[in-house]
Structure formats: structure tokens, C-alpha cells
Amino acid sequence: MASILVIEDTPDIRYSVCRALRKRSHTVAEAGSGAEARARLAESRFDLVITDLHLPDADGVELIGAARASSGACGILVMTAYGSVESAVSAMKAGADDYLQKPLSLEELGLIVDRLLEHTRARRRQQISERTSGSGPERPIGESASWKAVLSMAERYAGLPIVNRHEDFSTTRGGALPIVLLTGETGTGKGALASYMHSCACGADGKEPFVHVNCSSLPGTLVESELFGHEKGSFTDAKSAREGLVEMADGGTLFLDEIGDMTPEAQSKLLVFLDSGRVRRVGGERDRTVRCRVIAATNRDLLASIDRPFRSDLYYRISALTLELPPLRARGGDAVLIAREMMARFRSEYRMPPCTLSAEAEAALAGYPWPGNVRELINVIQRAAMLADSETVGVDDLGLPRAGGGSSPGDTAGCGGLAFDFEHGPHTAKDVERELIVQALRHTGGNVARAARLIGMQRSSIRHRIEKYGLTPDANGVMP
């Protein structure tokens, strides 16, 4: 189902076209004049615009430009009774995707609409890919009870409905924008789970957009423009209108990764959007309706943050449905299952013969605490898949630190083994994680970036843990 605007000043033709499109299960808005069309375009985002080229109060070519500015990658189909080559050329130069001469064949109209909608979806997927850090949907791997419980709740949350994009929001407030907050340590798979929830809700065919926004990577001075769009001339470099990432998620899913890193100004506008279902572009004068699922994710306690304050009213708005992802060390045998799957996948991608993990390697994977969680595991397996020179991957090929003495023979750049005296008290996974980071920093002379690479962790993740454990890196490694 798509959202389509039909602009036609002849009532009978407009009625016939709209009726034919509604029979094909599309949501159709109508405009009988240029003024009405501009108002519709200013308020809503459409997948396809079908317009007459000649209207009493507007030039169809002008409306093509307005549609492009309003709905970005939407398809545009021009209808006209003046089937001259000149009018067709002018329409195509102005940005129309196709041209249909009156009197219309409704059967031909249906075929063209289907084709243009496919092109529109492809264009939007490309736009989203270019502007976000997202990737295609992928079912998270795991058979542990804790992970199955997470997947079960995720599937239930994914079933929450989104109201029709052109319904009156005021009559559906509270259920219009389903919001889920994913929490858990860095690397636990929040992005993969969000993508899985989207595919559960919208199908895996990619027809509805999944917009992955990494809030920590948005440029500080342009964060509002990136999220909510801008109008031409709204600031120095705004040479043309541009829709924001929120608008691009219309009809699908907006995934706000690391939402705790969002600027206070953007938090304020996001709260307005979540409460009203409407956004206003930077420099704009009209609000625009957007309907989408919203999934937010964070690896920290939002309300406890001091250096990066988070609005309490926004927190309570997004945290009604919260799903905490367990760390990999609490997921039983899932580390081995993930390792087997990723080993097969990487070897296939690299066009290398299949290889298996030895029993000792699987035991090492199962016993390692995985401070970087699934992301760290995937990095370890990717390295082993590239470097393995036999049909079996052994413990030394993994390059994991060994508890109880000496570094792995296969890890000459390692940070040594981790040794604990269990007779003098229990040692938790946090103890192991802290000691791993301490040894990595000592090995690298306090170089945080090198330490992060050494243990397969992102720099932002290791910085968070350094702060968490009260460590101070220096030239000698670390000052506890």
C-alpha cells in the first residue's frame, strides 16, 4: 500500500483515477487545484504524485518541483490532454518519471503506478543507505532462554499498529507512534534486533523504510537539519529543500541508535514529534505529518547522565516499553552458535573453503567473558576466518587472552593472560572486564585507541568503561 496524491481539476477524471487506485489498496489524497495541491504537499509526504500538466491556477511543471521539494524521492506521473512532444519533454526535464496521455487507460495507469512505486522504493533505499549507518534486516542468532525471551517480546512489540498516515492524529493519540526503548551493554545486538523488529512488522521485502540514525555521529551544528529537514535558504548552505531522516521513515521504522547522545535542542523537537506525529523543517512554516514506528537504543542510564543531560519528559515518553538485551556472557551457549554461523558466512564471503571450530576453540569461546559482547565475538571470528590456513580453527587462531597465565602463542601482540586468586573471594565478569582493559592499557602505554583495537572493542565503548571503572590512562598504562 502506498500514499498517492492525485492532482486533477476535472472532477470526473479525478474520481475515476482515485477510485481505481483505492481499489488497489492505496491511500489516496485529492487536490482539484494548484493551491490545494501545494497545501497537501506542504502537510504530508507522498510515495507518488499524479498530476495534470495544465491546471487553471498552476503550471504542472511548477507542481513537479514542489513535489520534489516536499516528498524527495517520490514518483511523479504527469497526465495531460495535450500530448505534444514539447509538453512531454518539459515535464520530464522538470523531474517527472513518466507521462500518460488522456483519455486515460486505467489498466495502463495501474501498471505504470506499480512500476513507479518500485522505482520510488529503490530510490529511497539508496537515499537512506547514503545518509544513515543502517544495513539490511538480519534475524539475530541465539537459542538461550534469555535471548528467546527477548525475541518473543520484540515480536510482540513489533505488532503494535501505526495509524493511517492521513488520519486525524488527535483522535488516536497514544497509540499512533509505537515507541520501544532497547537497553543493554555496547555490542549486545540492539541494531540487529531493531532491524528484526522492523522486518517482523513490515515484512522482509524492503518495501517500507528502515532508517537507522546513529545519534552520536550526527554533526552537532546540523543535527536538527539532518533529523527534521530544512527549507531552501534556511541557512547559508541550504541551496535546496531537503527532507529529514524522520520524514524518510514515514510508513516504516525510525531507529534512533545511541539516543542519549542527541543534543538538547533535538531532544525537544523529537518530543514534539512523538507527541503530535508532526515535524517542521528548519526554516519551514508548516508542520508535516509522519507516521512510523520509533525504536530508540542506548547503552547507558539516561537519567543518571551528568555530562550529557537527557530530558526526563522525553525519557518517560520513550521508556514505557523497554527491552533490556542480556550481555553475551549471560546467554549460555549462544556465543558458540553465533561463532559457527559467522565463521561459515565469512568463509563464504571470502570465497574460501569451509572450516570448523575445534572443540577446544568452542570451549574457549564459551568461557570467555566477552566484554565487547556480540560485536567483539564477530570481530574475533572474522579475523580467524581470514587467517585460518587449515580446515579446523584452533584456540590459538582465535587470539583470545587466556586466564591463568601467559598470552596465547597465536597472539604475539596480546596483553598477557588474566590471573585471579579465587581463594580470596569471588570474581565477577565485571572484574574480568576491568582487568582486561587495565592490561590492554598497560600493554599500549595508555593509548586508548590501540587498546580498543587490541581487545576488539570500539573506542567509544572502552572510553565508557574507563570512566565506569574510574581508570585514568597515562604513559605507564593506567592509574586505577
Secondary structure as UniProt FT lines:
FT   STRAND          3..7
FT   HELIX           11..23
FT   TURN            24..25
FT   STRAND          27..31
FT   HELIX           34..43
FT   STRAND          48..52
FT   STRAND          54..55
FT   TURN            56..57
FT   STRAND          58..59
FT   HELIX           60..71
FT   TURN            72..73
FT   STRAND          75..80
FT   HELIX           85..94
FT   STRAND          98..101
FT   HELIX           106..131
FT   HELIX           145..158
FT   TURN            165..166
FT   HELIX           169..171
FT   TURN            173..175
FT   STRAND          179..183
FT   TURN            186..187
FT   HELIX           190..202
FT   TURN            204..205
FT   STRAND          210..214
FT   HELIX           215..217
FT   HELIX           220..222
FT   HELIX           223..228
FT   TURN            232..233
FT   TURN            236..237
FT   HELIX           245..248
FT   TURN            249..251
FT   STRAND          253..257
FT   HELIX           259..261
FT   HELIX           264..276
FT   STRAND          278..279
FT   STRAND          288..289
FT   STRAND          293..298
FT   TURN            302..304
FT   HELIX           312..318
FT   STRAND          322..324
FT   HELIX           328..330
FT   TURN            332..333
FT   HELIX           334..349
FT   TURN            350..351
FT   STRAND          356..357
FT   HELIX           359..367
FT   TURN            371..372
FT   HELIX           373..387
FT   STRAND          392..393
FT   HELIX           395..398
FT   TURN            409..410
FT   TURN            412..413
FT   HELIX           422..424
FT   HELIX           429..443
FT   TURN            444..446
FT   HELIX           448..454
FT   TURN            455..456
FT   HELIX           459..468
FT   TURN            469..470
FT   TURN            475..476
//
